[in-house]
């Protein structure tokens, strides 16, 4: 579940998180999704995804706005949000790209723990942290289902395979820095 | 014996079939067309039930039987939830299905929805499958444009909507009632059963939750009939009246220390040894295997001498594993420390326990702490019996938790200690495994728990 415990220092790039309200098109998409489900609450996860995709975090004002659109209490939205370590607070938003390195069994048997350490060293951040330029957030992942290509990682929601091969991780990190 | 001709993976190397046009040109949606025009929903259910298809998600419950549990004469909504959360470590068979042959899965979804009289199907897919999610969405869009989804499909009075719903990286969403809670917009805390979803599921309505591989099988069963399906796999054990058999083919995932990791479709019942030696290319670096997990982390561990078990619904149980699980085999070689393997597995479950039931939340955390201290060289001999005691007391089977996550967290602990006790003892005495470790699995700064 939550990958972060205890108070975290405010990330340097947190200042860039915009104030509300949610952009009109995000609000419209949320309202549009209401037709798919017999309850408004079911739009909670899709709404959180739309918000984080845009803002790289889910600020408290967005929680209130989503709650308002879904006829929920902000506490109900927050209850769901806080269950998934996936969503980021405004004090610690994701960088432009999220690099997740899988550490579960199939990847670990092929060196995932070292790669995670290596990536942290290369990026100069701890796992969970974001580079000072706000380009890359490094996270660990539990099994991402790319075990035949272990060790593997994800950039946002796309898989990258065999990242232990020479230069693959360097090249990927280089590309992410430019993104 | 002639090589088995893949059924579910027949379009693995036909990327043109990812489009509706290509899939149709390859014979796709013919079965659906015939079923909608010539069969009643109950006839579809009967075919699936008589074929003996069992769920491919892990529990192996008979699919057609599950469908018959829906309340009779129900006039309200029924939902199909497709469980593509696939988060069991070392498992990726459904990723192949949705990335390589999305229309096969969708044909199964539409057929199943017709059989259970669902008008809405939710395709719940783990966030980590971004590519597969987009492939499925494109295929769904094509179906709406072609009148194969939406109102009055193929001019019949059957209507169906399919909506993609993305998860947010939580293992527990693969538990069917956790999935339903997550779909409804709440924390994915599994529900107490009964009522089972067929009676009261999504949005408190009758709901069937099926795995994509299960649904893909439905297409071929309706097309070729139950007798064909039963010609594949393993019939029930005559000595066990409760055995429903292991019919059909299965997608086996192979990973870890093997020369050719990958996916292969075979009739149920291949031995773990054949899977490793023939299909996985043997153990890497010319080494020997020390052991394997036969069906995802939660099924427990089997030793190399146990590799002759058939990977059907009964085989892994014969060597004390929990079951076939997802049929995802991960092999570790002789140089790997069993402590490393168990530490990795315990870390996973401690991270993924949803926290609802105290025995699981605390038990998985304590098992990790104890294995971690053993790994660090600070273990005590009594730690082994403490671990076994904790593992025995958490789960549905001892009756202390709501879902099976804790059983699956305890099983690797119990099987590892029972089967590799000497190695654990040696590690506790000497602080290092015999022969050292090359797996490099270590206490990482990135442990993150």
Interface residues (C-beta under 8 A of the other chain):
Chain A: X1 X3 X36 X37 X38 X39 X41 X42 X43 X44 X45 X46 X48 X49 X70 X79 X80 X82 X83 X84 X85 X86 X87 X101 X103 X104 X105 X106 X108 X109 X110 X111 X113 X114 X116 X117 X120 X126 X127 X128 X140 X141 X142 X143 X144 X145 X146 X147 X148 X149 X150 X154 X156 X157 X158 X159
Chain B: X77 X86 X87 X88 X89 X90 X91 X92 X95 X126 X127 X128 X129 X130 X131 X133 X161 X163 X165 X166 X167 X168 X169 X170 X171 X182 X183 X184 X185 X186 X187 X188 X203 X205 X253 X254 X255 X256 X257 X261 X262 X263 X293 X297 X328 X330 X332 X336 X340 X341 X344 X345 X347 X348 X351 X352 X353 X354 X355 X439 X440 X441 X442 X444 X445 X446 X448
